Amino acid sequence: MLVTNLEYLLLSHRPDLGQVFMRWTRPATSEEHRAGYLAALELARREKVGRWLVDLRSRGLADIVDLRWVVTSFREQLTDALPGIRPCLAYLVLPYHAETLSQRLAQEMATDSVYTSMAMRVFTEEQAAQEWLQSR
């Protein structure tokens, strides 16, 4: 298992599950948010991994501008980095953030091109997130 421990993010690859794990350890600035996703992108590119578990429970939700960046600019970089693989991102959140993030993702992913190029779903339990990712 490859592990990168940044001040604000624990990033790892689990070859046995074929997943990248992003476990945020505290609230992150916009710069840290983007740097964390780009570090994960490099790991995913190197290991050819399209399934991601993004644990936001210790961090909380990103600003809407940063979420929009993930759905637009980052999505393009991720799909370019993984030709032939449809990335699937499972977001693990606290229960009181689940509805808010689900609504935001639905709004941001309303276009067909976003929906077909990448799957994103919100979970409050890690086991359910794992089951969804393994079914992809």
N, C-alpha and C positions, 0 to 999 in steps of 0.2 A: 504494500500500500504506500503510495506517494503522499506525503503530507507537507503542506506549506503553512506555516503559522505566522500570519501577519498580526499586527497589533489589534486589529479589529475583525479579523476573519481567519477561521481555520478552514483551509482548503485541502481536500484530499480526493484521491482516486481509489475506488474499490474495484479492482479487476474482477473479483469473484461475483460482483453484482453488475458490473459494467456501468458504473455510475460515478459521476463527479458529485462531491458533497461540498456545499458552501454553508458553513455554520458561522453566521455573524455573531460576534461575541459582545457587541455593544452598538449603540446607535452610531451611524457612520455619516460623515459629511458627504456632500455630492461628489467631491473628488475621490474619496475613499470608496464610495459606491461604484463609481466607474472603474477605478483601478482594480477593485476586487473582481468585478465581472471580467475585466480584460485578463487578469491573472488566471481566472478559471477558464477563459477561452483558450489560452495557450496550453493549459493542461489538457483540455478536451481535444484540441487539435493534435497534440502530440500523441495522445492515447486513443484517438478516434472514438470518442465517447459522446453520445447524444442525449443520454438520460442524466438529468441533474436533480438533486434534492437541494433546495435552497431553504435553509432554516432561518426564519426571520424572528423567531420567538424572543431572542435576547436583544434584537435590534429594533424591532418595530417596522412600520411601513416606510417606504421611501417617499420622498416628495413626488408629486404627480409628474413634474418635469423629468425626474430621473426614471420613473416608470415608463414614461413615453420614450425616453432614450433607449431603454431595454427593448421595447416593442418595435422600435423603428431601426435606429442605427446599429444597435448591438445585434438584433435579430439578423440583419443583413450580414454582418461580420461572422456570426455563428453559422449561418447556413452556407456561406461561402467557404468557411473553414472545414465543414463536414459534408462534402458533396455526397449525395446519395443517402444521407441520413436525415430523417426528420427529427430535429431536437424536441425533447419533451422535458419541460421544467415543472417540477412539483414544488409548490411553495408551502412550507410548513409554518403556520402562524398561530398566534393565540386566538382562542375562540372569539374574543371581541373585535379582532381585526378581520376575521374571515369574510364577513359580508361586504365590508368596505373594499377589500382587495378584489373580491370576486366581481363586484360591480365595476371597479376601475378597469380590470382586465377585459371584461366584456365590452366596455366602451372602446378601449384602445385596440382590441383585436376584431373590431367589427368588419374590417375589410376581408374579402376572400383570400387575398394574397397572404395576409398575416396568418389567418386560420389554417391554411393549407401548408404553410412552410414551417410552422412551429406550434406545438401544443403546450398550453400552460393551464395549470389547474391548482386550486387552493385546497389545502387540507389542514385539519386541526389535530390529526393523529398521524404519527410517523408510520405506523403499520399500514394504514390505508394508502398513504403516499407511496410507500414501497410497493404495495400490490399493484397500484396503478402504473408505476414506472416499469415494473417487471412485465406487465401485460403489453407494453409497447414494443 
